[in-house]
Amino acid sequence: MLRRVLPLLAALAAGAPAAAEPVRIAVGTGAATPGGAVPITVSVDPAGNTVIGAGNDLELAPPLAFALRPDGAFECAANPALAPLQPPRFTCVSPPPGPCTRLRGLVFRVLGGGTLPAGPLYTCLVAVGAAAAPGATLPLRLLAPRATGAAGRALAAAGASGAVTVLAPTPTPPASETPVPSSTPGATPSPTPSASATRTVTVTRTPTRTPRTPLPTPTRTRSATATPTPVVGLRVVADVAAAGGSARLAVEMVDRAGRVTGLTADLLLPDAVFDARAVAASCGLAARLSAHSLSATQVGDPPTPPELRRIRLVVSERSVPARELGDGPLFACAAPLRVDAPPGSYAIGLERIFAADADGTLLLGVGAAPGVLVVDAAAASATPTDSRTATPTATHTATAAATSTVAASPSPAASPTPPAAATASATPPPSATPTPRCVGDCNVDGIVAIDELVHAVAIAGGADGTASCAALDRDGDGVVSIAEVVAAVGGALAGCRF
């Protein structure tokens, strides 16, 4: 028997494919004069691997610096020919304070959007300080190259660093060339060949747009991946506040994979209620995440409906080795409300969530549950956190009061006394109403999961019927209201968990 197996094993070993080479990531080079700036392009070579995402850390030292846009974001952009893409991440990972000296860039294709071809991955503008010595070669170090395969797993990656050459200023030629008026007619024929050059550029761009045609097929895989329960779950915890006051907006996370070290998420806010810039300035990272940093900025890409504004929050690791975020609160914002904020209930949503592990591997299966902010002029006294802790006792007294009012209902004399208690209990219903311990617990397992909260919002919006989650329709009227969605979130906060 052994003599039969040994030749078979030898044949299999001889025919086994060789291990794939690591994905190559290379930082480009450039040149600029002191006080100028130069675009630096980072390229990727899959080297025969199937790659859907790649990135690296780019480290520099003064007099070089990463150029910034007016809104404070880095002057970096992914190669537009790679669209469609997840929102690219360009995050500073050098320890504050001080200017950013280490930038992390990550570019991922959307699920089903195809693989990354060999070529430019992203470009960042690097500024050269005015004190840079002409002739110097300043290094751009490539660190932590990373790549992600089609199954969302990390691939081996290697790379090469780049450099910026400082050129000597050339102010002298203009003085000697000024007395040559004959050069002006020579300048006129030059535009004609430049026009033909622009046409050739447009011809080369047209083939890059053709790969967008197979996009209808990826949508099938995207719907298939959305069906399982999320591996990483986020939810928004909103508050009840009055116009002109402040509301606490918090985001909590559950990481069933135990691998998330950094993430990006966009918070959608109603413009009639919040000034997005003021909200971004009020956000802070949870105290438990001492090895991470948070950046919060208002962004306009991609565009939102006119009534909404977008805040991009990036939680990135600062420690080596990187630490996981773990379960619990991520960040909170003491969001000031506009003085003229109209009363009502407003959804606070999360979208464009991008979660990755320490190797830069994109984690699939990320879900989010929105929160509901209630703007109520009478909520000034209800905003303290003490009212939340008092809700469990309020529910017990409410049930006792309910039985007494039912018994007292035949006598008209009992009606004058309940109004005082009724007015007191009329204001708390959004937080005190979860008489079932877990409103929204569709499968009655004692846990309100993220997918159940998402399903609750879908039912309230009319996308599904109440029969699919009877625990959400607490009053049995066949309609799920915003108050009942708020009660589901409040029930989870009072003791239910994900």
C-alpha positions, 0 to 999 in steps of 0.5 A: 500500500505504501509503495502505491501511495508514494508515487502518487504523492511525488506526482502531486508534489511535482504538479503543485503550483508554485507559491504566488509572488508577493504583491508589489507596491512602489512609491514614485519619485518627483522633483520640485524647487524649494517652496513648491510641491510635487505629486507622488504616485503609489503604484501596485503590481498584483504579480499574478494575484487576485487583488481587490485592495492595497495600500501602504504607509508613506513616511517622510521628514521635514522639509517635506510635508503632506499637502493639505486641502482647505478643509484640512484633508490630505491632498490625496486621491485614488486613481479615478480609472479604478472606479468603482471604489470604496471611499479611499482612506488617507489617515495620519498614523504618526503620533500627535502633536506636530505635523503628520509625518506618516500617512496611511493610504488604503484603496479598495474596490467595491464588492464585486467591482473586479480586481485591481490591475497593475498601475497607479493606485493613488497620488498624494501631493508632497510639499517641499519646504522653502529651506530645502537645500537644492540638489538634496534627495529627500526619501519617501519611505514605504512602510507596511505594504499590504494587499487584500485578496478576493476572499477578504484575506491578506496577501503577502506584499512587498514594496520599494520606497521613493524620493523627492529631488530638490531642484535649484530655483531658476529665476535667471532665465526670464531676464535674458529671454525677455528681449527676444520678441521673435519668440512670440510668433514661435509660440503661436504655432506651438498650440497647434500640436498641443491640440493634437496631443490633447486628442490623443489623451482623450483616446487613451482614456476611453478604454479605461471606461470600458471595464465599467460595463460588467458592473451589472453582474457584481450586484448579484454578489453584493446582494448575496453577501448582505444576507448573513448576519454582520461580522462587524456591527455599529449602531447610533445611540441618539438622544432627546433634546430641545432646540438650542440645547445639545444632544449626545450622539454616540456610536457603539460597535460589536466585533464578532471577528475580533479583528477590527483595528481601524474603521471609517464611517460617515454619519448623516445629520439633518441640516435643519437640526445640526450645524455639521461643522460644530458637531464634528468639532464636538466629537471625541474618542471613547476613553477605553481606546487609548491606543487609537485616534479619531478625526471628524470632518464634514465632507461633501463627497459623495453628495447627500440629499439637500436636507442632510450633511455628511461627517466622516469619522476615522478611527485609526490605530496609533500603537505598534502592534495595532490593537483591536477596537473590541466591543463597546463605545467608539466615539460620542459627539456633544452635538449642539442643536440649532436654535430654530431646530423644528420639533420632530423625530430625525433619523441619524444614519451611518453609511460607507462603513469601512473596517480593516484589521492590522494587516489592512484586510478589508472585513466583509459583512459590516452592518449598521443600525441608525438612531433616532433623535427626538427634538422636543421643546419639553425635553430640557429636563429629560436630557440628563442621564439620570432619567435613563437610569430611572426608566426601569423603576418607572416601568414598574410603577407604570404597570401598577398605575395602569391596573389602578386606573383600569379599576378606577375608570368606572368612577368619574371622580378618579379622573381628576387625579390621573392628569398630574400623573398622566402629564408626568408619564406623557413626556417619558414615553419614548424612553419609558415605553418599552414595557416588553423588556426587549421591544424589537426582539423579533426572534424572542431570544432576549437579545436585540441584534443589529439586524433586528434594529435595521429590520425595525427601521425597514418596517417603519419605512413601509418596506416590510409588514409588522407580521415579520416582527410582532415584538416591535408593534407594542400597541398592536395597531398594525403600524410601527411608528418612530416612537416604537423604533425609539423604544426598541433602541431604548430597550436595548440600552436599558438592558438588551444587548446586540 
